[in-house]
Amino acid sequence: MTFDRLKPLLLTLIAALPLTACQESFSQNSGARILAVGDSLMAWNAVWGSSISDTIEQELGEAVVDRSVAGAWMQIRPDAEDQKGFNIPYQYVKGDWDWVVVNGGGNDLLFGCGCGRCDRIMNRMISADGSTGQIPDFLRRIRDDGARVLYTGYLRSPGLLTPIDHCKSEGDELEARIARLAQQEKGIEYVSMQDVVPRGGLFYFAPDLIHPSPRSSHLIGKRLAAMIRRIEAQ
């Protein structure tokens, strides 16, 4: 996909950025044991108190520190040195976390290669067998610091024509690789969200047909909270 074709989508995303919240500070949530990092999937609806992290807080009855930023990339990009929040690994700060909820990689594929001929970027993020790349390195660093990792997948849009429909195959491959990583290593969990949106589920998306509506953020948050409860009960 050329930049000219991506430009309208970029303008839409930039215009919508005020609908996301700024990163939360740690001092506001001292004692929190759950951290969330990621891109706009995580950050969306935060202004209204209806983000994924907000739902996890409500479901578990405890604070979640949300450091996610709309537009963030998973890859470390040297040109973003002055905007480190836009690199998801920089959102993470070592702390006394029991869980770190993570999402990301979609912006790398959409804006890095237009969701076409993405082998180089995909492999840089995570290899086909899930064993190497920036994502495994990042998730292992979190785990080695003492937290469990909960990696959430993206929504799908069955029966709807959206501005990012052409990214489906790349998104499927990215998440298949992350699932392989989670299957191979303890302390890393992957939760698919591919079945959250029913066929033709228009109201599961924001008006841009890219980001989650409050309904979808709520459903994702409930699924993640349930996973935390289930694992902690074992």
C-alpha positions in Angstrom: 0.0 0.0 0.0 1.4 3.4 -1.0 1.7 6.4 1.4 -0.9 8.2 -0.7 -3.4 5.5 0.0 -2.5 5.4 3.7 -2.7 9.2 4.1 -6.5 9.4 4.7 -6.2 6.7 7.3 -3.3 8.5 9.0 -5.3 11.7 9.2 -8.2 9.8 10.7 -6.1 8.3 13.4 -4.4 11.6 14.2 -7.8 13.4 14.5 -9.0 10.7 16.9 -6.0 10.8 19.2 -7.6 13.2 21.7 -10.1 10.4 22.4 -7.3 8.5 24.1 -5.8 9.2 27.5 -2.3 10.2 28.6 -0.1 7.6 30.3 -0.9 7.1 33.9 1.8 7.8 36.4 3.0 5.2 38.9 2.6 7.6 41.9 -1.2 7.8 41.2 -1.4 4.0 41.6 1.1 3.0 44.2 0.6 -0.6 45.2 -0.9 -1.6 41.8 0.3 -5.0 40.7 -1.0 -4.9 37.1 0.6 -2.8 34.3 -0.8 -2.4 30.8 1.2 -1.4 27.8 0.3 -1.2 24.1 -1.3 0.8 21.3 -4.7 2.2 20.6 -6.5 -1.2 21.1 -5.5 -0.8 24.8 -5.8 3.0 25.1 -9.1 3.5 23.2 -12.1 4.6 25.3 -9.9 5.6 28.3 -11.3 9.2 28.3 -14.7 7.7 29.0 -13.4 5.3 31.6 -14.3 2.4 29.3 -11.0 1.1 28.1 -9.7 -2.4 28.4 -7.7 -1.5 31.5 -10.8 0.2 33.1 -12.7 -3.1 32.7 -9.9 -5.2 34.2 -10.0 -2.8 37.2 -13.7 -3.2 37.5 -13.7 -7.0 37.2 -10.8 -7.6 39.6 -11.5 -4.7 42.0 -8.0 -3.3 41.9 -6.0 -0.7 40.1 -4.3 -1.2 36.8 -1.6 1.2 35.6 -2.2 1.9 31.9 0.8 3.2 30.0 -0.5 2.4 26.5 -0.4 5.1 23.8 -2.4 5.3 20.6 -0.2 4.9 17.6 2.5 3.1 19.4 4.8 0.6 17.6 6.2 -2.6 18.9 9.6 -2.2 17.2 12.1 0.0 18.8 12.5 2.9 16.4 15.6 5.1 16.8 13.7 8.1 15.2 11.3 8.2 18.2 14.0 8.7 20.9 12.1 11.8 22.1 8.8 10.1 22.1 9.6 6.8 23.8 6.0 6.2 24.7 5.3 5.5 21.1 7.6 2.4 21.3 5.8 -0.2 23.4 8.9 -1.7 25.1 9.7 1.8 26.4 6.2 2.0 28.1 7.3 -0.8 30.4 9.0 0.1 33.6 10.3 -2.6 35.9 8.3 -2.7 39.1 6.6 -5.0 41.6 4.1 -6.2 39.0 2.4 -9.6 39.1 1.0 -9.1 35.6 1.8 -7.0 32.6 -0.9 -6.9 29.9 0.6 -6.3 26.5 -0.7 -5.7 23.0 0.9 -4.4 19.8 2.5 -5.0 16.4 -0.5 -3.8 14.3 0.9 -0.4 13.7 4.2 -1.9 12.6 2.5 -3.9 9.9 0.0 -1.2 8.9 2.4 1.8 8.7 5.7 0.0 8.4 4.9 -2.1 5.3 1.2 -1.3 4.4 0.3 -4.9 5.4 2.0 -6.1 2.2 5.4 -7.7 1.7 5.9 -7.6 5.5 8.3 -10.5 5.9 11.2 -8.4 7.0 9.2 -6.4 9.6 7.4 -9.5 10.8 10.6 -11.5 11.3 12.2 -8.5 13.1 9.3 -8.6 15.5 9.0 -12.3 15.9 10.3 -15.3 13.9 8.0 -17.9 12.4 8.6 -20.4 15.2 8.0 -17.7 17.8 11.5 -18.0 19.4 13.4 -14.9 18.3 12.7 -11.2 17.6 11.9 -8.0 19.5 8.6 -9.4 20.8 10.0 -12.5 22.4 12.9 -10.5 23.8 10.5 -7.9 25.3 8.1 -10.5 26.8 11.0 -12.5 28.3 12.4 -9.3 29.9 9.1 -8.7 31.6 8.9 -12.3 32.7 12.4 -12.3 34.0 11.7 -9.2 36.0 9.1 -11.4 37.9 5.8 -10.7 36.2 3.5 -12.9 34.2 2.8 -11.6 30.6 -0.7 -11.5 29.2 -0.6 -10.7 25.5 -4.0 -9.8 24.0 -4.7 -10.2 20.3 -6.6 -7.8 18.1 -10.2 -7.7 17.0 -11.4 -9.1 13.7 -14.3 -7.7 11.6 -16.1 -10.6 9.9 -18.7 -9.4 7.4 -17.6 -5.8 7.5 -15.5 -3.8 5.1 -13.1 -1.8 7.2 -10.1 0.4 6.4 -7.7 -2.3 7.6 -9.3 -5.4 6.2 -6.3 -5.9 4.0 -4.2 -6.5 7.1 -6.1 -9.6 8.2 -3.6 -12.2 6.9 -0.7 -10.4 8.4 -2.5 -10.0 11.7 -3.4 -13.7 11.7 0.3 -14.6 11.1 1.6 -12.3 13.8 -0.8 -13.7 16.4 -0.1 -17.3 15.3 3.6 -16.6 16.0 2.9 -15.1 19.4 0.7 -18.1 20.2 3.6 -20.4 19.4 5.8 -18.4 21.8 3.2 -18.6 24.6 2.9 -22.4 24.0 6.6 -22.9 24.4 7.4 -20.7 27.4 6.0 -20.5 30.9 4.9 -17.1 32.2 3.7 -15.9 28.8 0.0 -16.2 28.0 -1.7 -15.3 24.7 -5.4 -14.5 24.6 -7.1 -14.4 21.1 -9.8 -11.9 20.5 -10.6 -13.1 17.0 -14.1 -14.2 18.0 -15.2 -11.2 20.0 -17.0 -9.4 17.1 -19.9 -11.4 15.6 -20.4 -11.4 11.8 -21.6 -7.9 10.8 -21.0 -6.5 14.3 -20.8 -2.9 13.3 -21.4 -1.6 16.8 -18.4 -3.4 18.2 -16.2 -0.8 16.5 -15.7 3.0 16.9 -17.0 5.1 14.0 -13.7 4.7 12.2 -14.3 1.0 12.0 -10.7 0.4 13.3 -10.8 0.9 17.0 -12.9 -0.9 19.6 -16.2 0.5 20.8 -16.7 0.6 24.6 -18.6 -2.7 24.2 -15.6 -4.4 22.7 -13.1 -2.9 25.1 -15.4 -4.2 27.9 -15.5 -7.7 26.4 -11.7 -7.8 25.9 -11.1 -6.6 29.5 -13.5 -9.2 30.9 -11.8 -12.0 29.0 -8.3 -10.8 30.2 -9.5 -10.5 33.8 -11.0 -14.0 33.7 -7.7 -15.3 32.5 -5.9 -13.6 35.4 -8.4 -15.1 37.9 -8.2 -18.5 36.4 -4.4 -18.7 36.4 -4.2 -17.3 39.9 -6.7 -19.9 41.2 -4.5 -22.7 40.0 
